[in-house]
Amino acid sequence: MTTDSASGHSAPFFGSQRDFWWNEDFVGLVVERLGLTGTRSVLDVGCGLGHWSRVLSRVLPAVSEITGIDPEGAWVRQARLVDADRGRPIQASVDRGWGERLPYPDARFDLVTCQTVLIHVADVPTVLREMCRVVQPGGTVLVAEPNNLAGQLVRSSVSAQNDPEALASSIHFYATCEAGKIKVGEGNTSVGDLLPGYFAEAGLDLVGCYLSDKSSPLWPPYSSPEQAALVRAIEAAAEDERCPWNRDEARRYFLAGGGSEAAFAEAWSTRVRAVQADLAAVQSGSFWSGGGQLMYLVGGQKRPTVKQPTTES
Ligand SMILES: C[S@@+](CC[C@H](N)C(=O)[O-])C[C@H]1O[C@@H](n2cnc3c(N)ncnc32)[C@H](O)[C@@H]1O
């Protein structure tokens, strides 16, 4: 579902903590490993506000053109794909459209990419086939998608106090919502694990499957810009009661995933108490965590077209 409002798809996740998602030297290393240093034209599918494009614009040394595309009118208007202070000019533009039907000719781009978009789509193979269609033969499809279920295992100084049953309940709640989200056609929040198979189905040769080396550690006094951004995200989650979805979304996913109303009510109040406990611990300076996450960066190459030898008669 899309809206044209300023609070579009994924808006709660576009806080300033998103500027700190990657170690750029790591993304630069992946650029080298995948042989992308000569990349000139890039398509960023589901570009949102342009966070991923901006990272790529800094680590692709030869890039001269970045195109973003997103179904959300608000993001098309507001996206910024390139840093304003960049020395070398990069042509940037944003179109409105869907990954399932990319409005570009075959073989239009050197690199076609997306970040945390496939976790939202019902039909991943169709989007990947479209991405493969518009990349040039020998070009690369590069996808950054997580396993978000794994995040339930990451401990903080607060959750480390919980007993094993509380951990199991938290995983069960998230896994039930995840199953329901898939069922209602809004994507698999842990799709990152499945990318190698999807790439093969789309006719892409897997050339690299990596995990981001970035975690989001938090410890008092939370003084770095990144830590301040993470604290703001905890404050916002507690204020809006998002765990990580809002109540209506989570209820819809949980019920679709086979959970009962009664189980939802109990699990939801536990989760809201947990985000409030996190905030209280931050406010008293007793919250810390290594902030691990499981984010894949997967590259696949479109097979170069092989010219058939002509037979002389
Ligand atoms: C979590 S945001 C990611 C934005 C951006 N890629 C980033 O990482 O900052 C997901 C984005 O995918 C877009 N989106 C959702 N469904 C889509 C689809 N079927 N095709 C293309 N984009 C889609 C949303 O509008 C949203 O901007």
Ligand as a Chemical Component Dictionary entry (heavy atoms), coordinates in Angstrom:
data_LIG
# 
_chem_comp.id                   LIG 
_chem_comp.type                 NON-POLYMER 
_chem_comp.pdbx_formal_charge   0 
_chem_comp.three_letter_code    LIG 
# 
loop_
_chem_comp_atom.comp_id 
_chem_comp_atom.atom_id 
_chem_comp_atom.alt_atom_id 
_chem_comp_atom.type_symbol 
_chem_comp_atom.charge 
_chem_comp_atom.model_Cartn_x 
_chem_comp_atom.model_Cartn_y 
_chem_comp_atom.model_Cartn_z 
_chem_comp_atom.pdbx_ordinal 
LIG C1  C1  C 0  12.671 0.210  4.141  1  
LIG S1  S1  S 1  12.481 1.321  2.819  2  
LIG C2  C2  C 0  14.106 1.316  2.103  3  
LIG C3  C3  C 0  14.452 2.606  1.402  4  
LIG C4  C4  C 0  15.884 2.688  0.886  5  
LIG N1  N1  N 0  16.167 1.603  -0.019 6  
LIG C5  C5  C 0  16.851 2.676  2.046  7  
LIG O1  O1  O 0  17.393 1.610  2.356  8  
LIG O2  O2  O -1 17.017 3.700  2.698  9  
LIG C6  C6  C 0  11.572 0.399  1.625  10 
LIG C7  C7  C 0  11.273 1.198  0.382  11 
LIG O3  O3  O 0  10.764 0.321  -0.624 12 
LIG C8  C8  C 0  9.708  0.965  -1.300 13 
LIG N2  N2  N 0  8.870  -0.108 -1.868 14 
LIG C9  C9  C 0  7.909  -0.823 -1.270 15 
LIG N3  N3  N 0  7.386  -1.728 -2.124 16 
LIG C10 C10 C 0  8.076  -1.580 -3.297 17 
LIG C11 C11 C 0  8.016  -2.210 -4.556 18 
LIG N4  N4  N 0  7.143  -3.190 -4.805 19 
LIG N5  N5  N 0  8.854  -1.792 -5.535 20 
LIG C12 C12 C 0  9.763  -0.798 -5.292 21 
LIG N6  N6  N 0  9.851  -0.166 -4.107 22 
LIG C13 C13 C 0  9.022  -0.550 -3.116 23 
LIG C14 C14 C 0  9.024  1.797  -0.224 24 
LIG O4  O4  O 0  8.237  2.854  -0.753 25 
LIG C15 C15 C 0  10.218 2.287  0.583  26 
LIG O5  O5  O 0  10.715 3.496  0.123  27 
# 
loop_
_chem_comp_bond.comp_id 
_chem_comp_bond.atom_id_1 
_chem_comp_bond.atom_id_2 
_chem_comp_bond.value_order 
_chem_comp_bond.pdbx_ordinal 
LIG C1  S1  SING 1  
LIG S1  C2  SING 2  
LIG S1  C6  SING 3  
LIG C2  C3  SING 4  
LIG C3  C4  SING 5  
LIG C4  N1  SING 6  
LIG C4  C5  SING 7  
LIG C5  O1  DOUB 8  
LIG C5  O2  SING 9  
LIG C6  C7  SING 10 
LIG C7  O3  SING 11 
LIG C7  C15 SING 12 
LIG O3  C8  SING 13 
LIG C8  N2  SING 14 
LIG C8  C14 SING 15 
LIG N2  C9  SING 16 
LIG N2  C13 SING 17 
LIG C9  N3  DOUB 18 
LIG N3  C10 SING 19 
LIG C10 C11 SING 20 
LIG C10 C13 DOUB 21 
LIG C11 N4  SING 22 
LIG C11 N5  DOUB 23 
LIG N5  C12 SING 24 
LIG C12 N6  DOUB 25 
LIG N6  C13 SING 26 
LIG C14 O4  SING 27 
LIG C14 C15 SING 28 
LIG C15 O5  SING 29 
# 
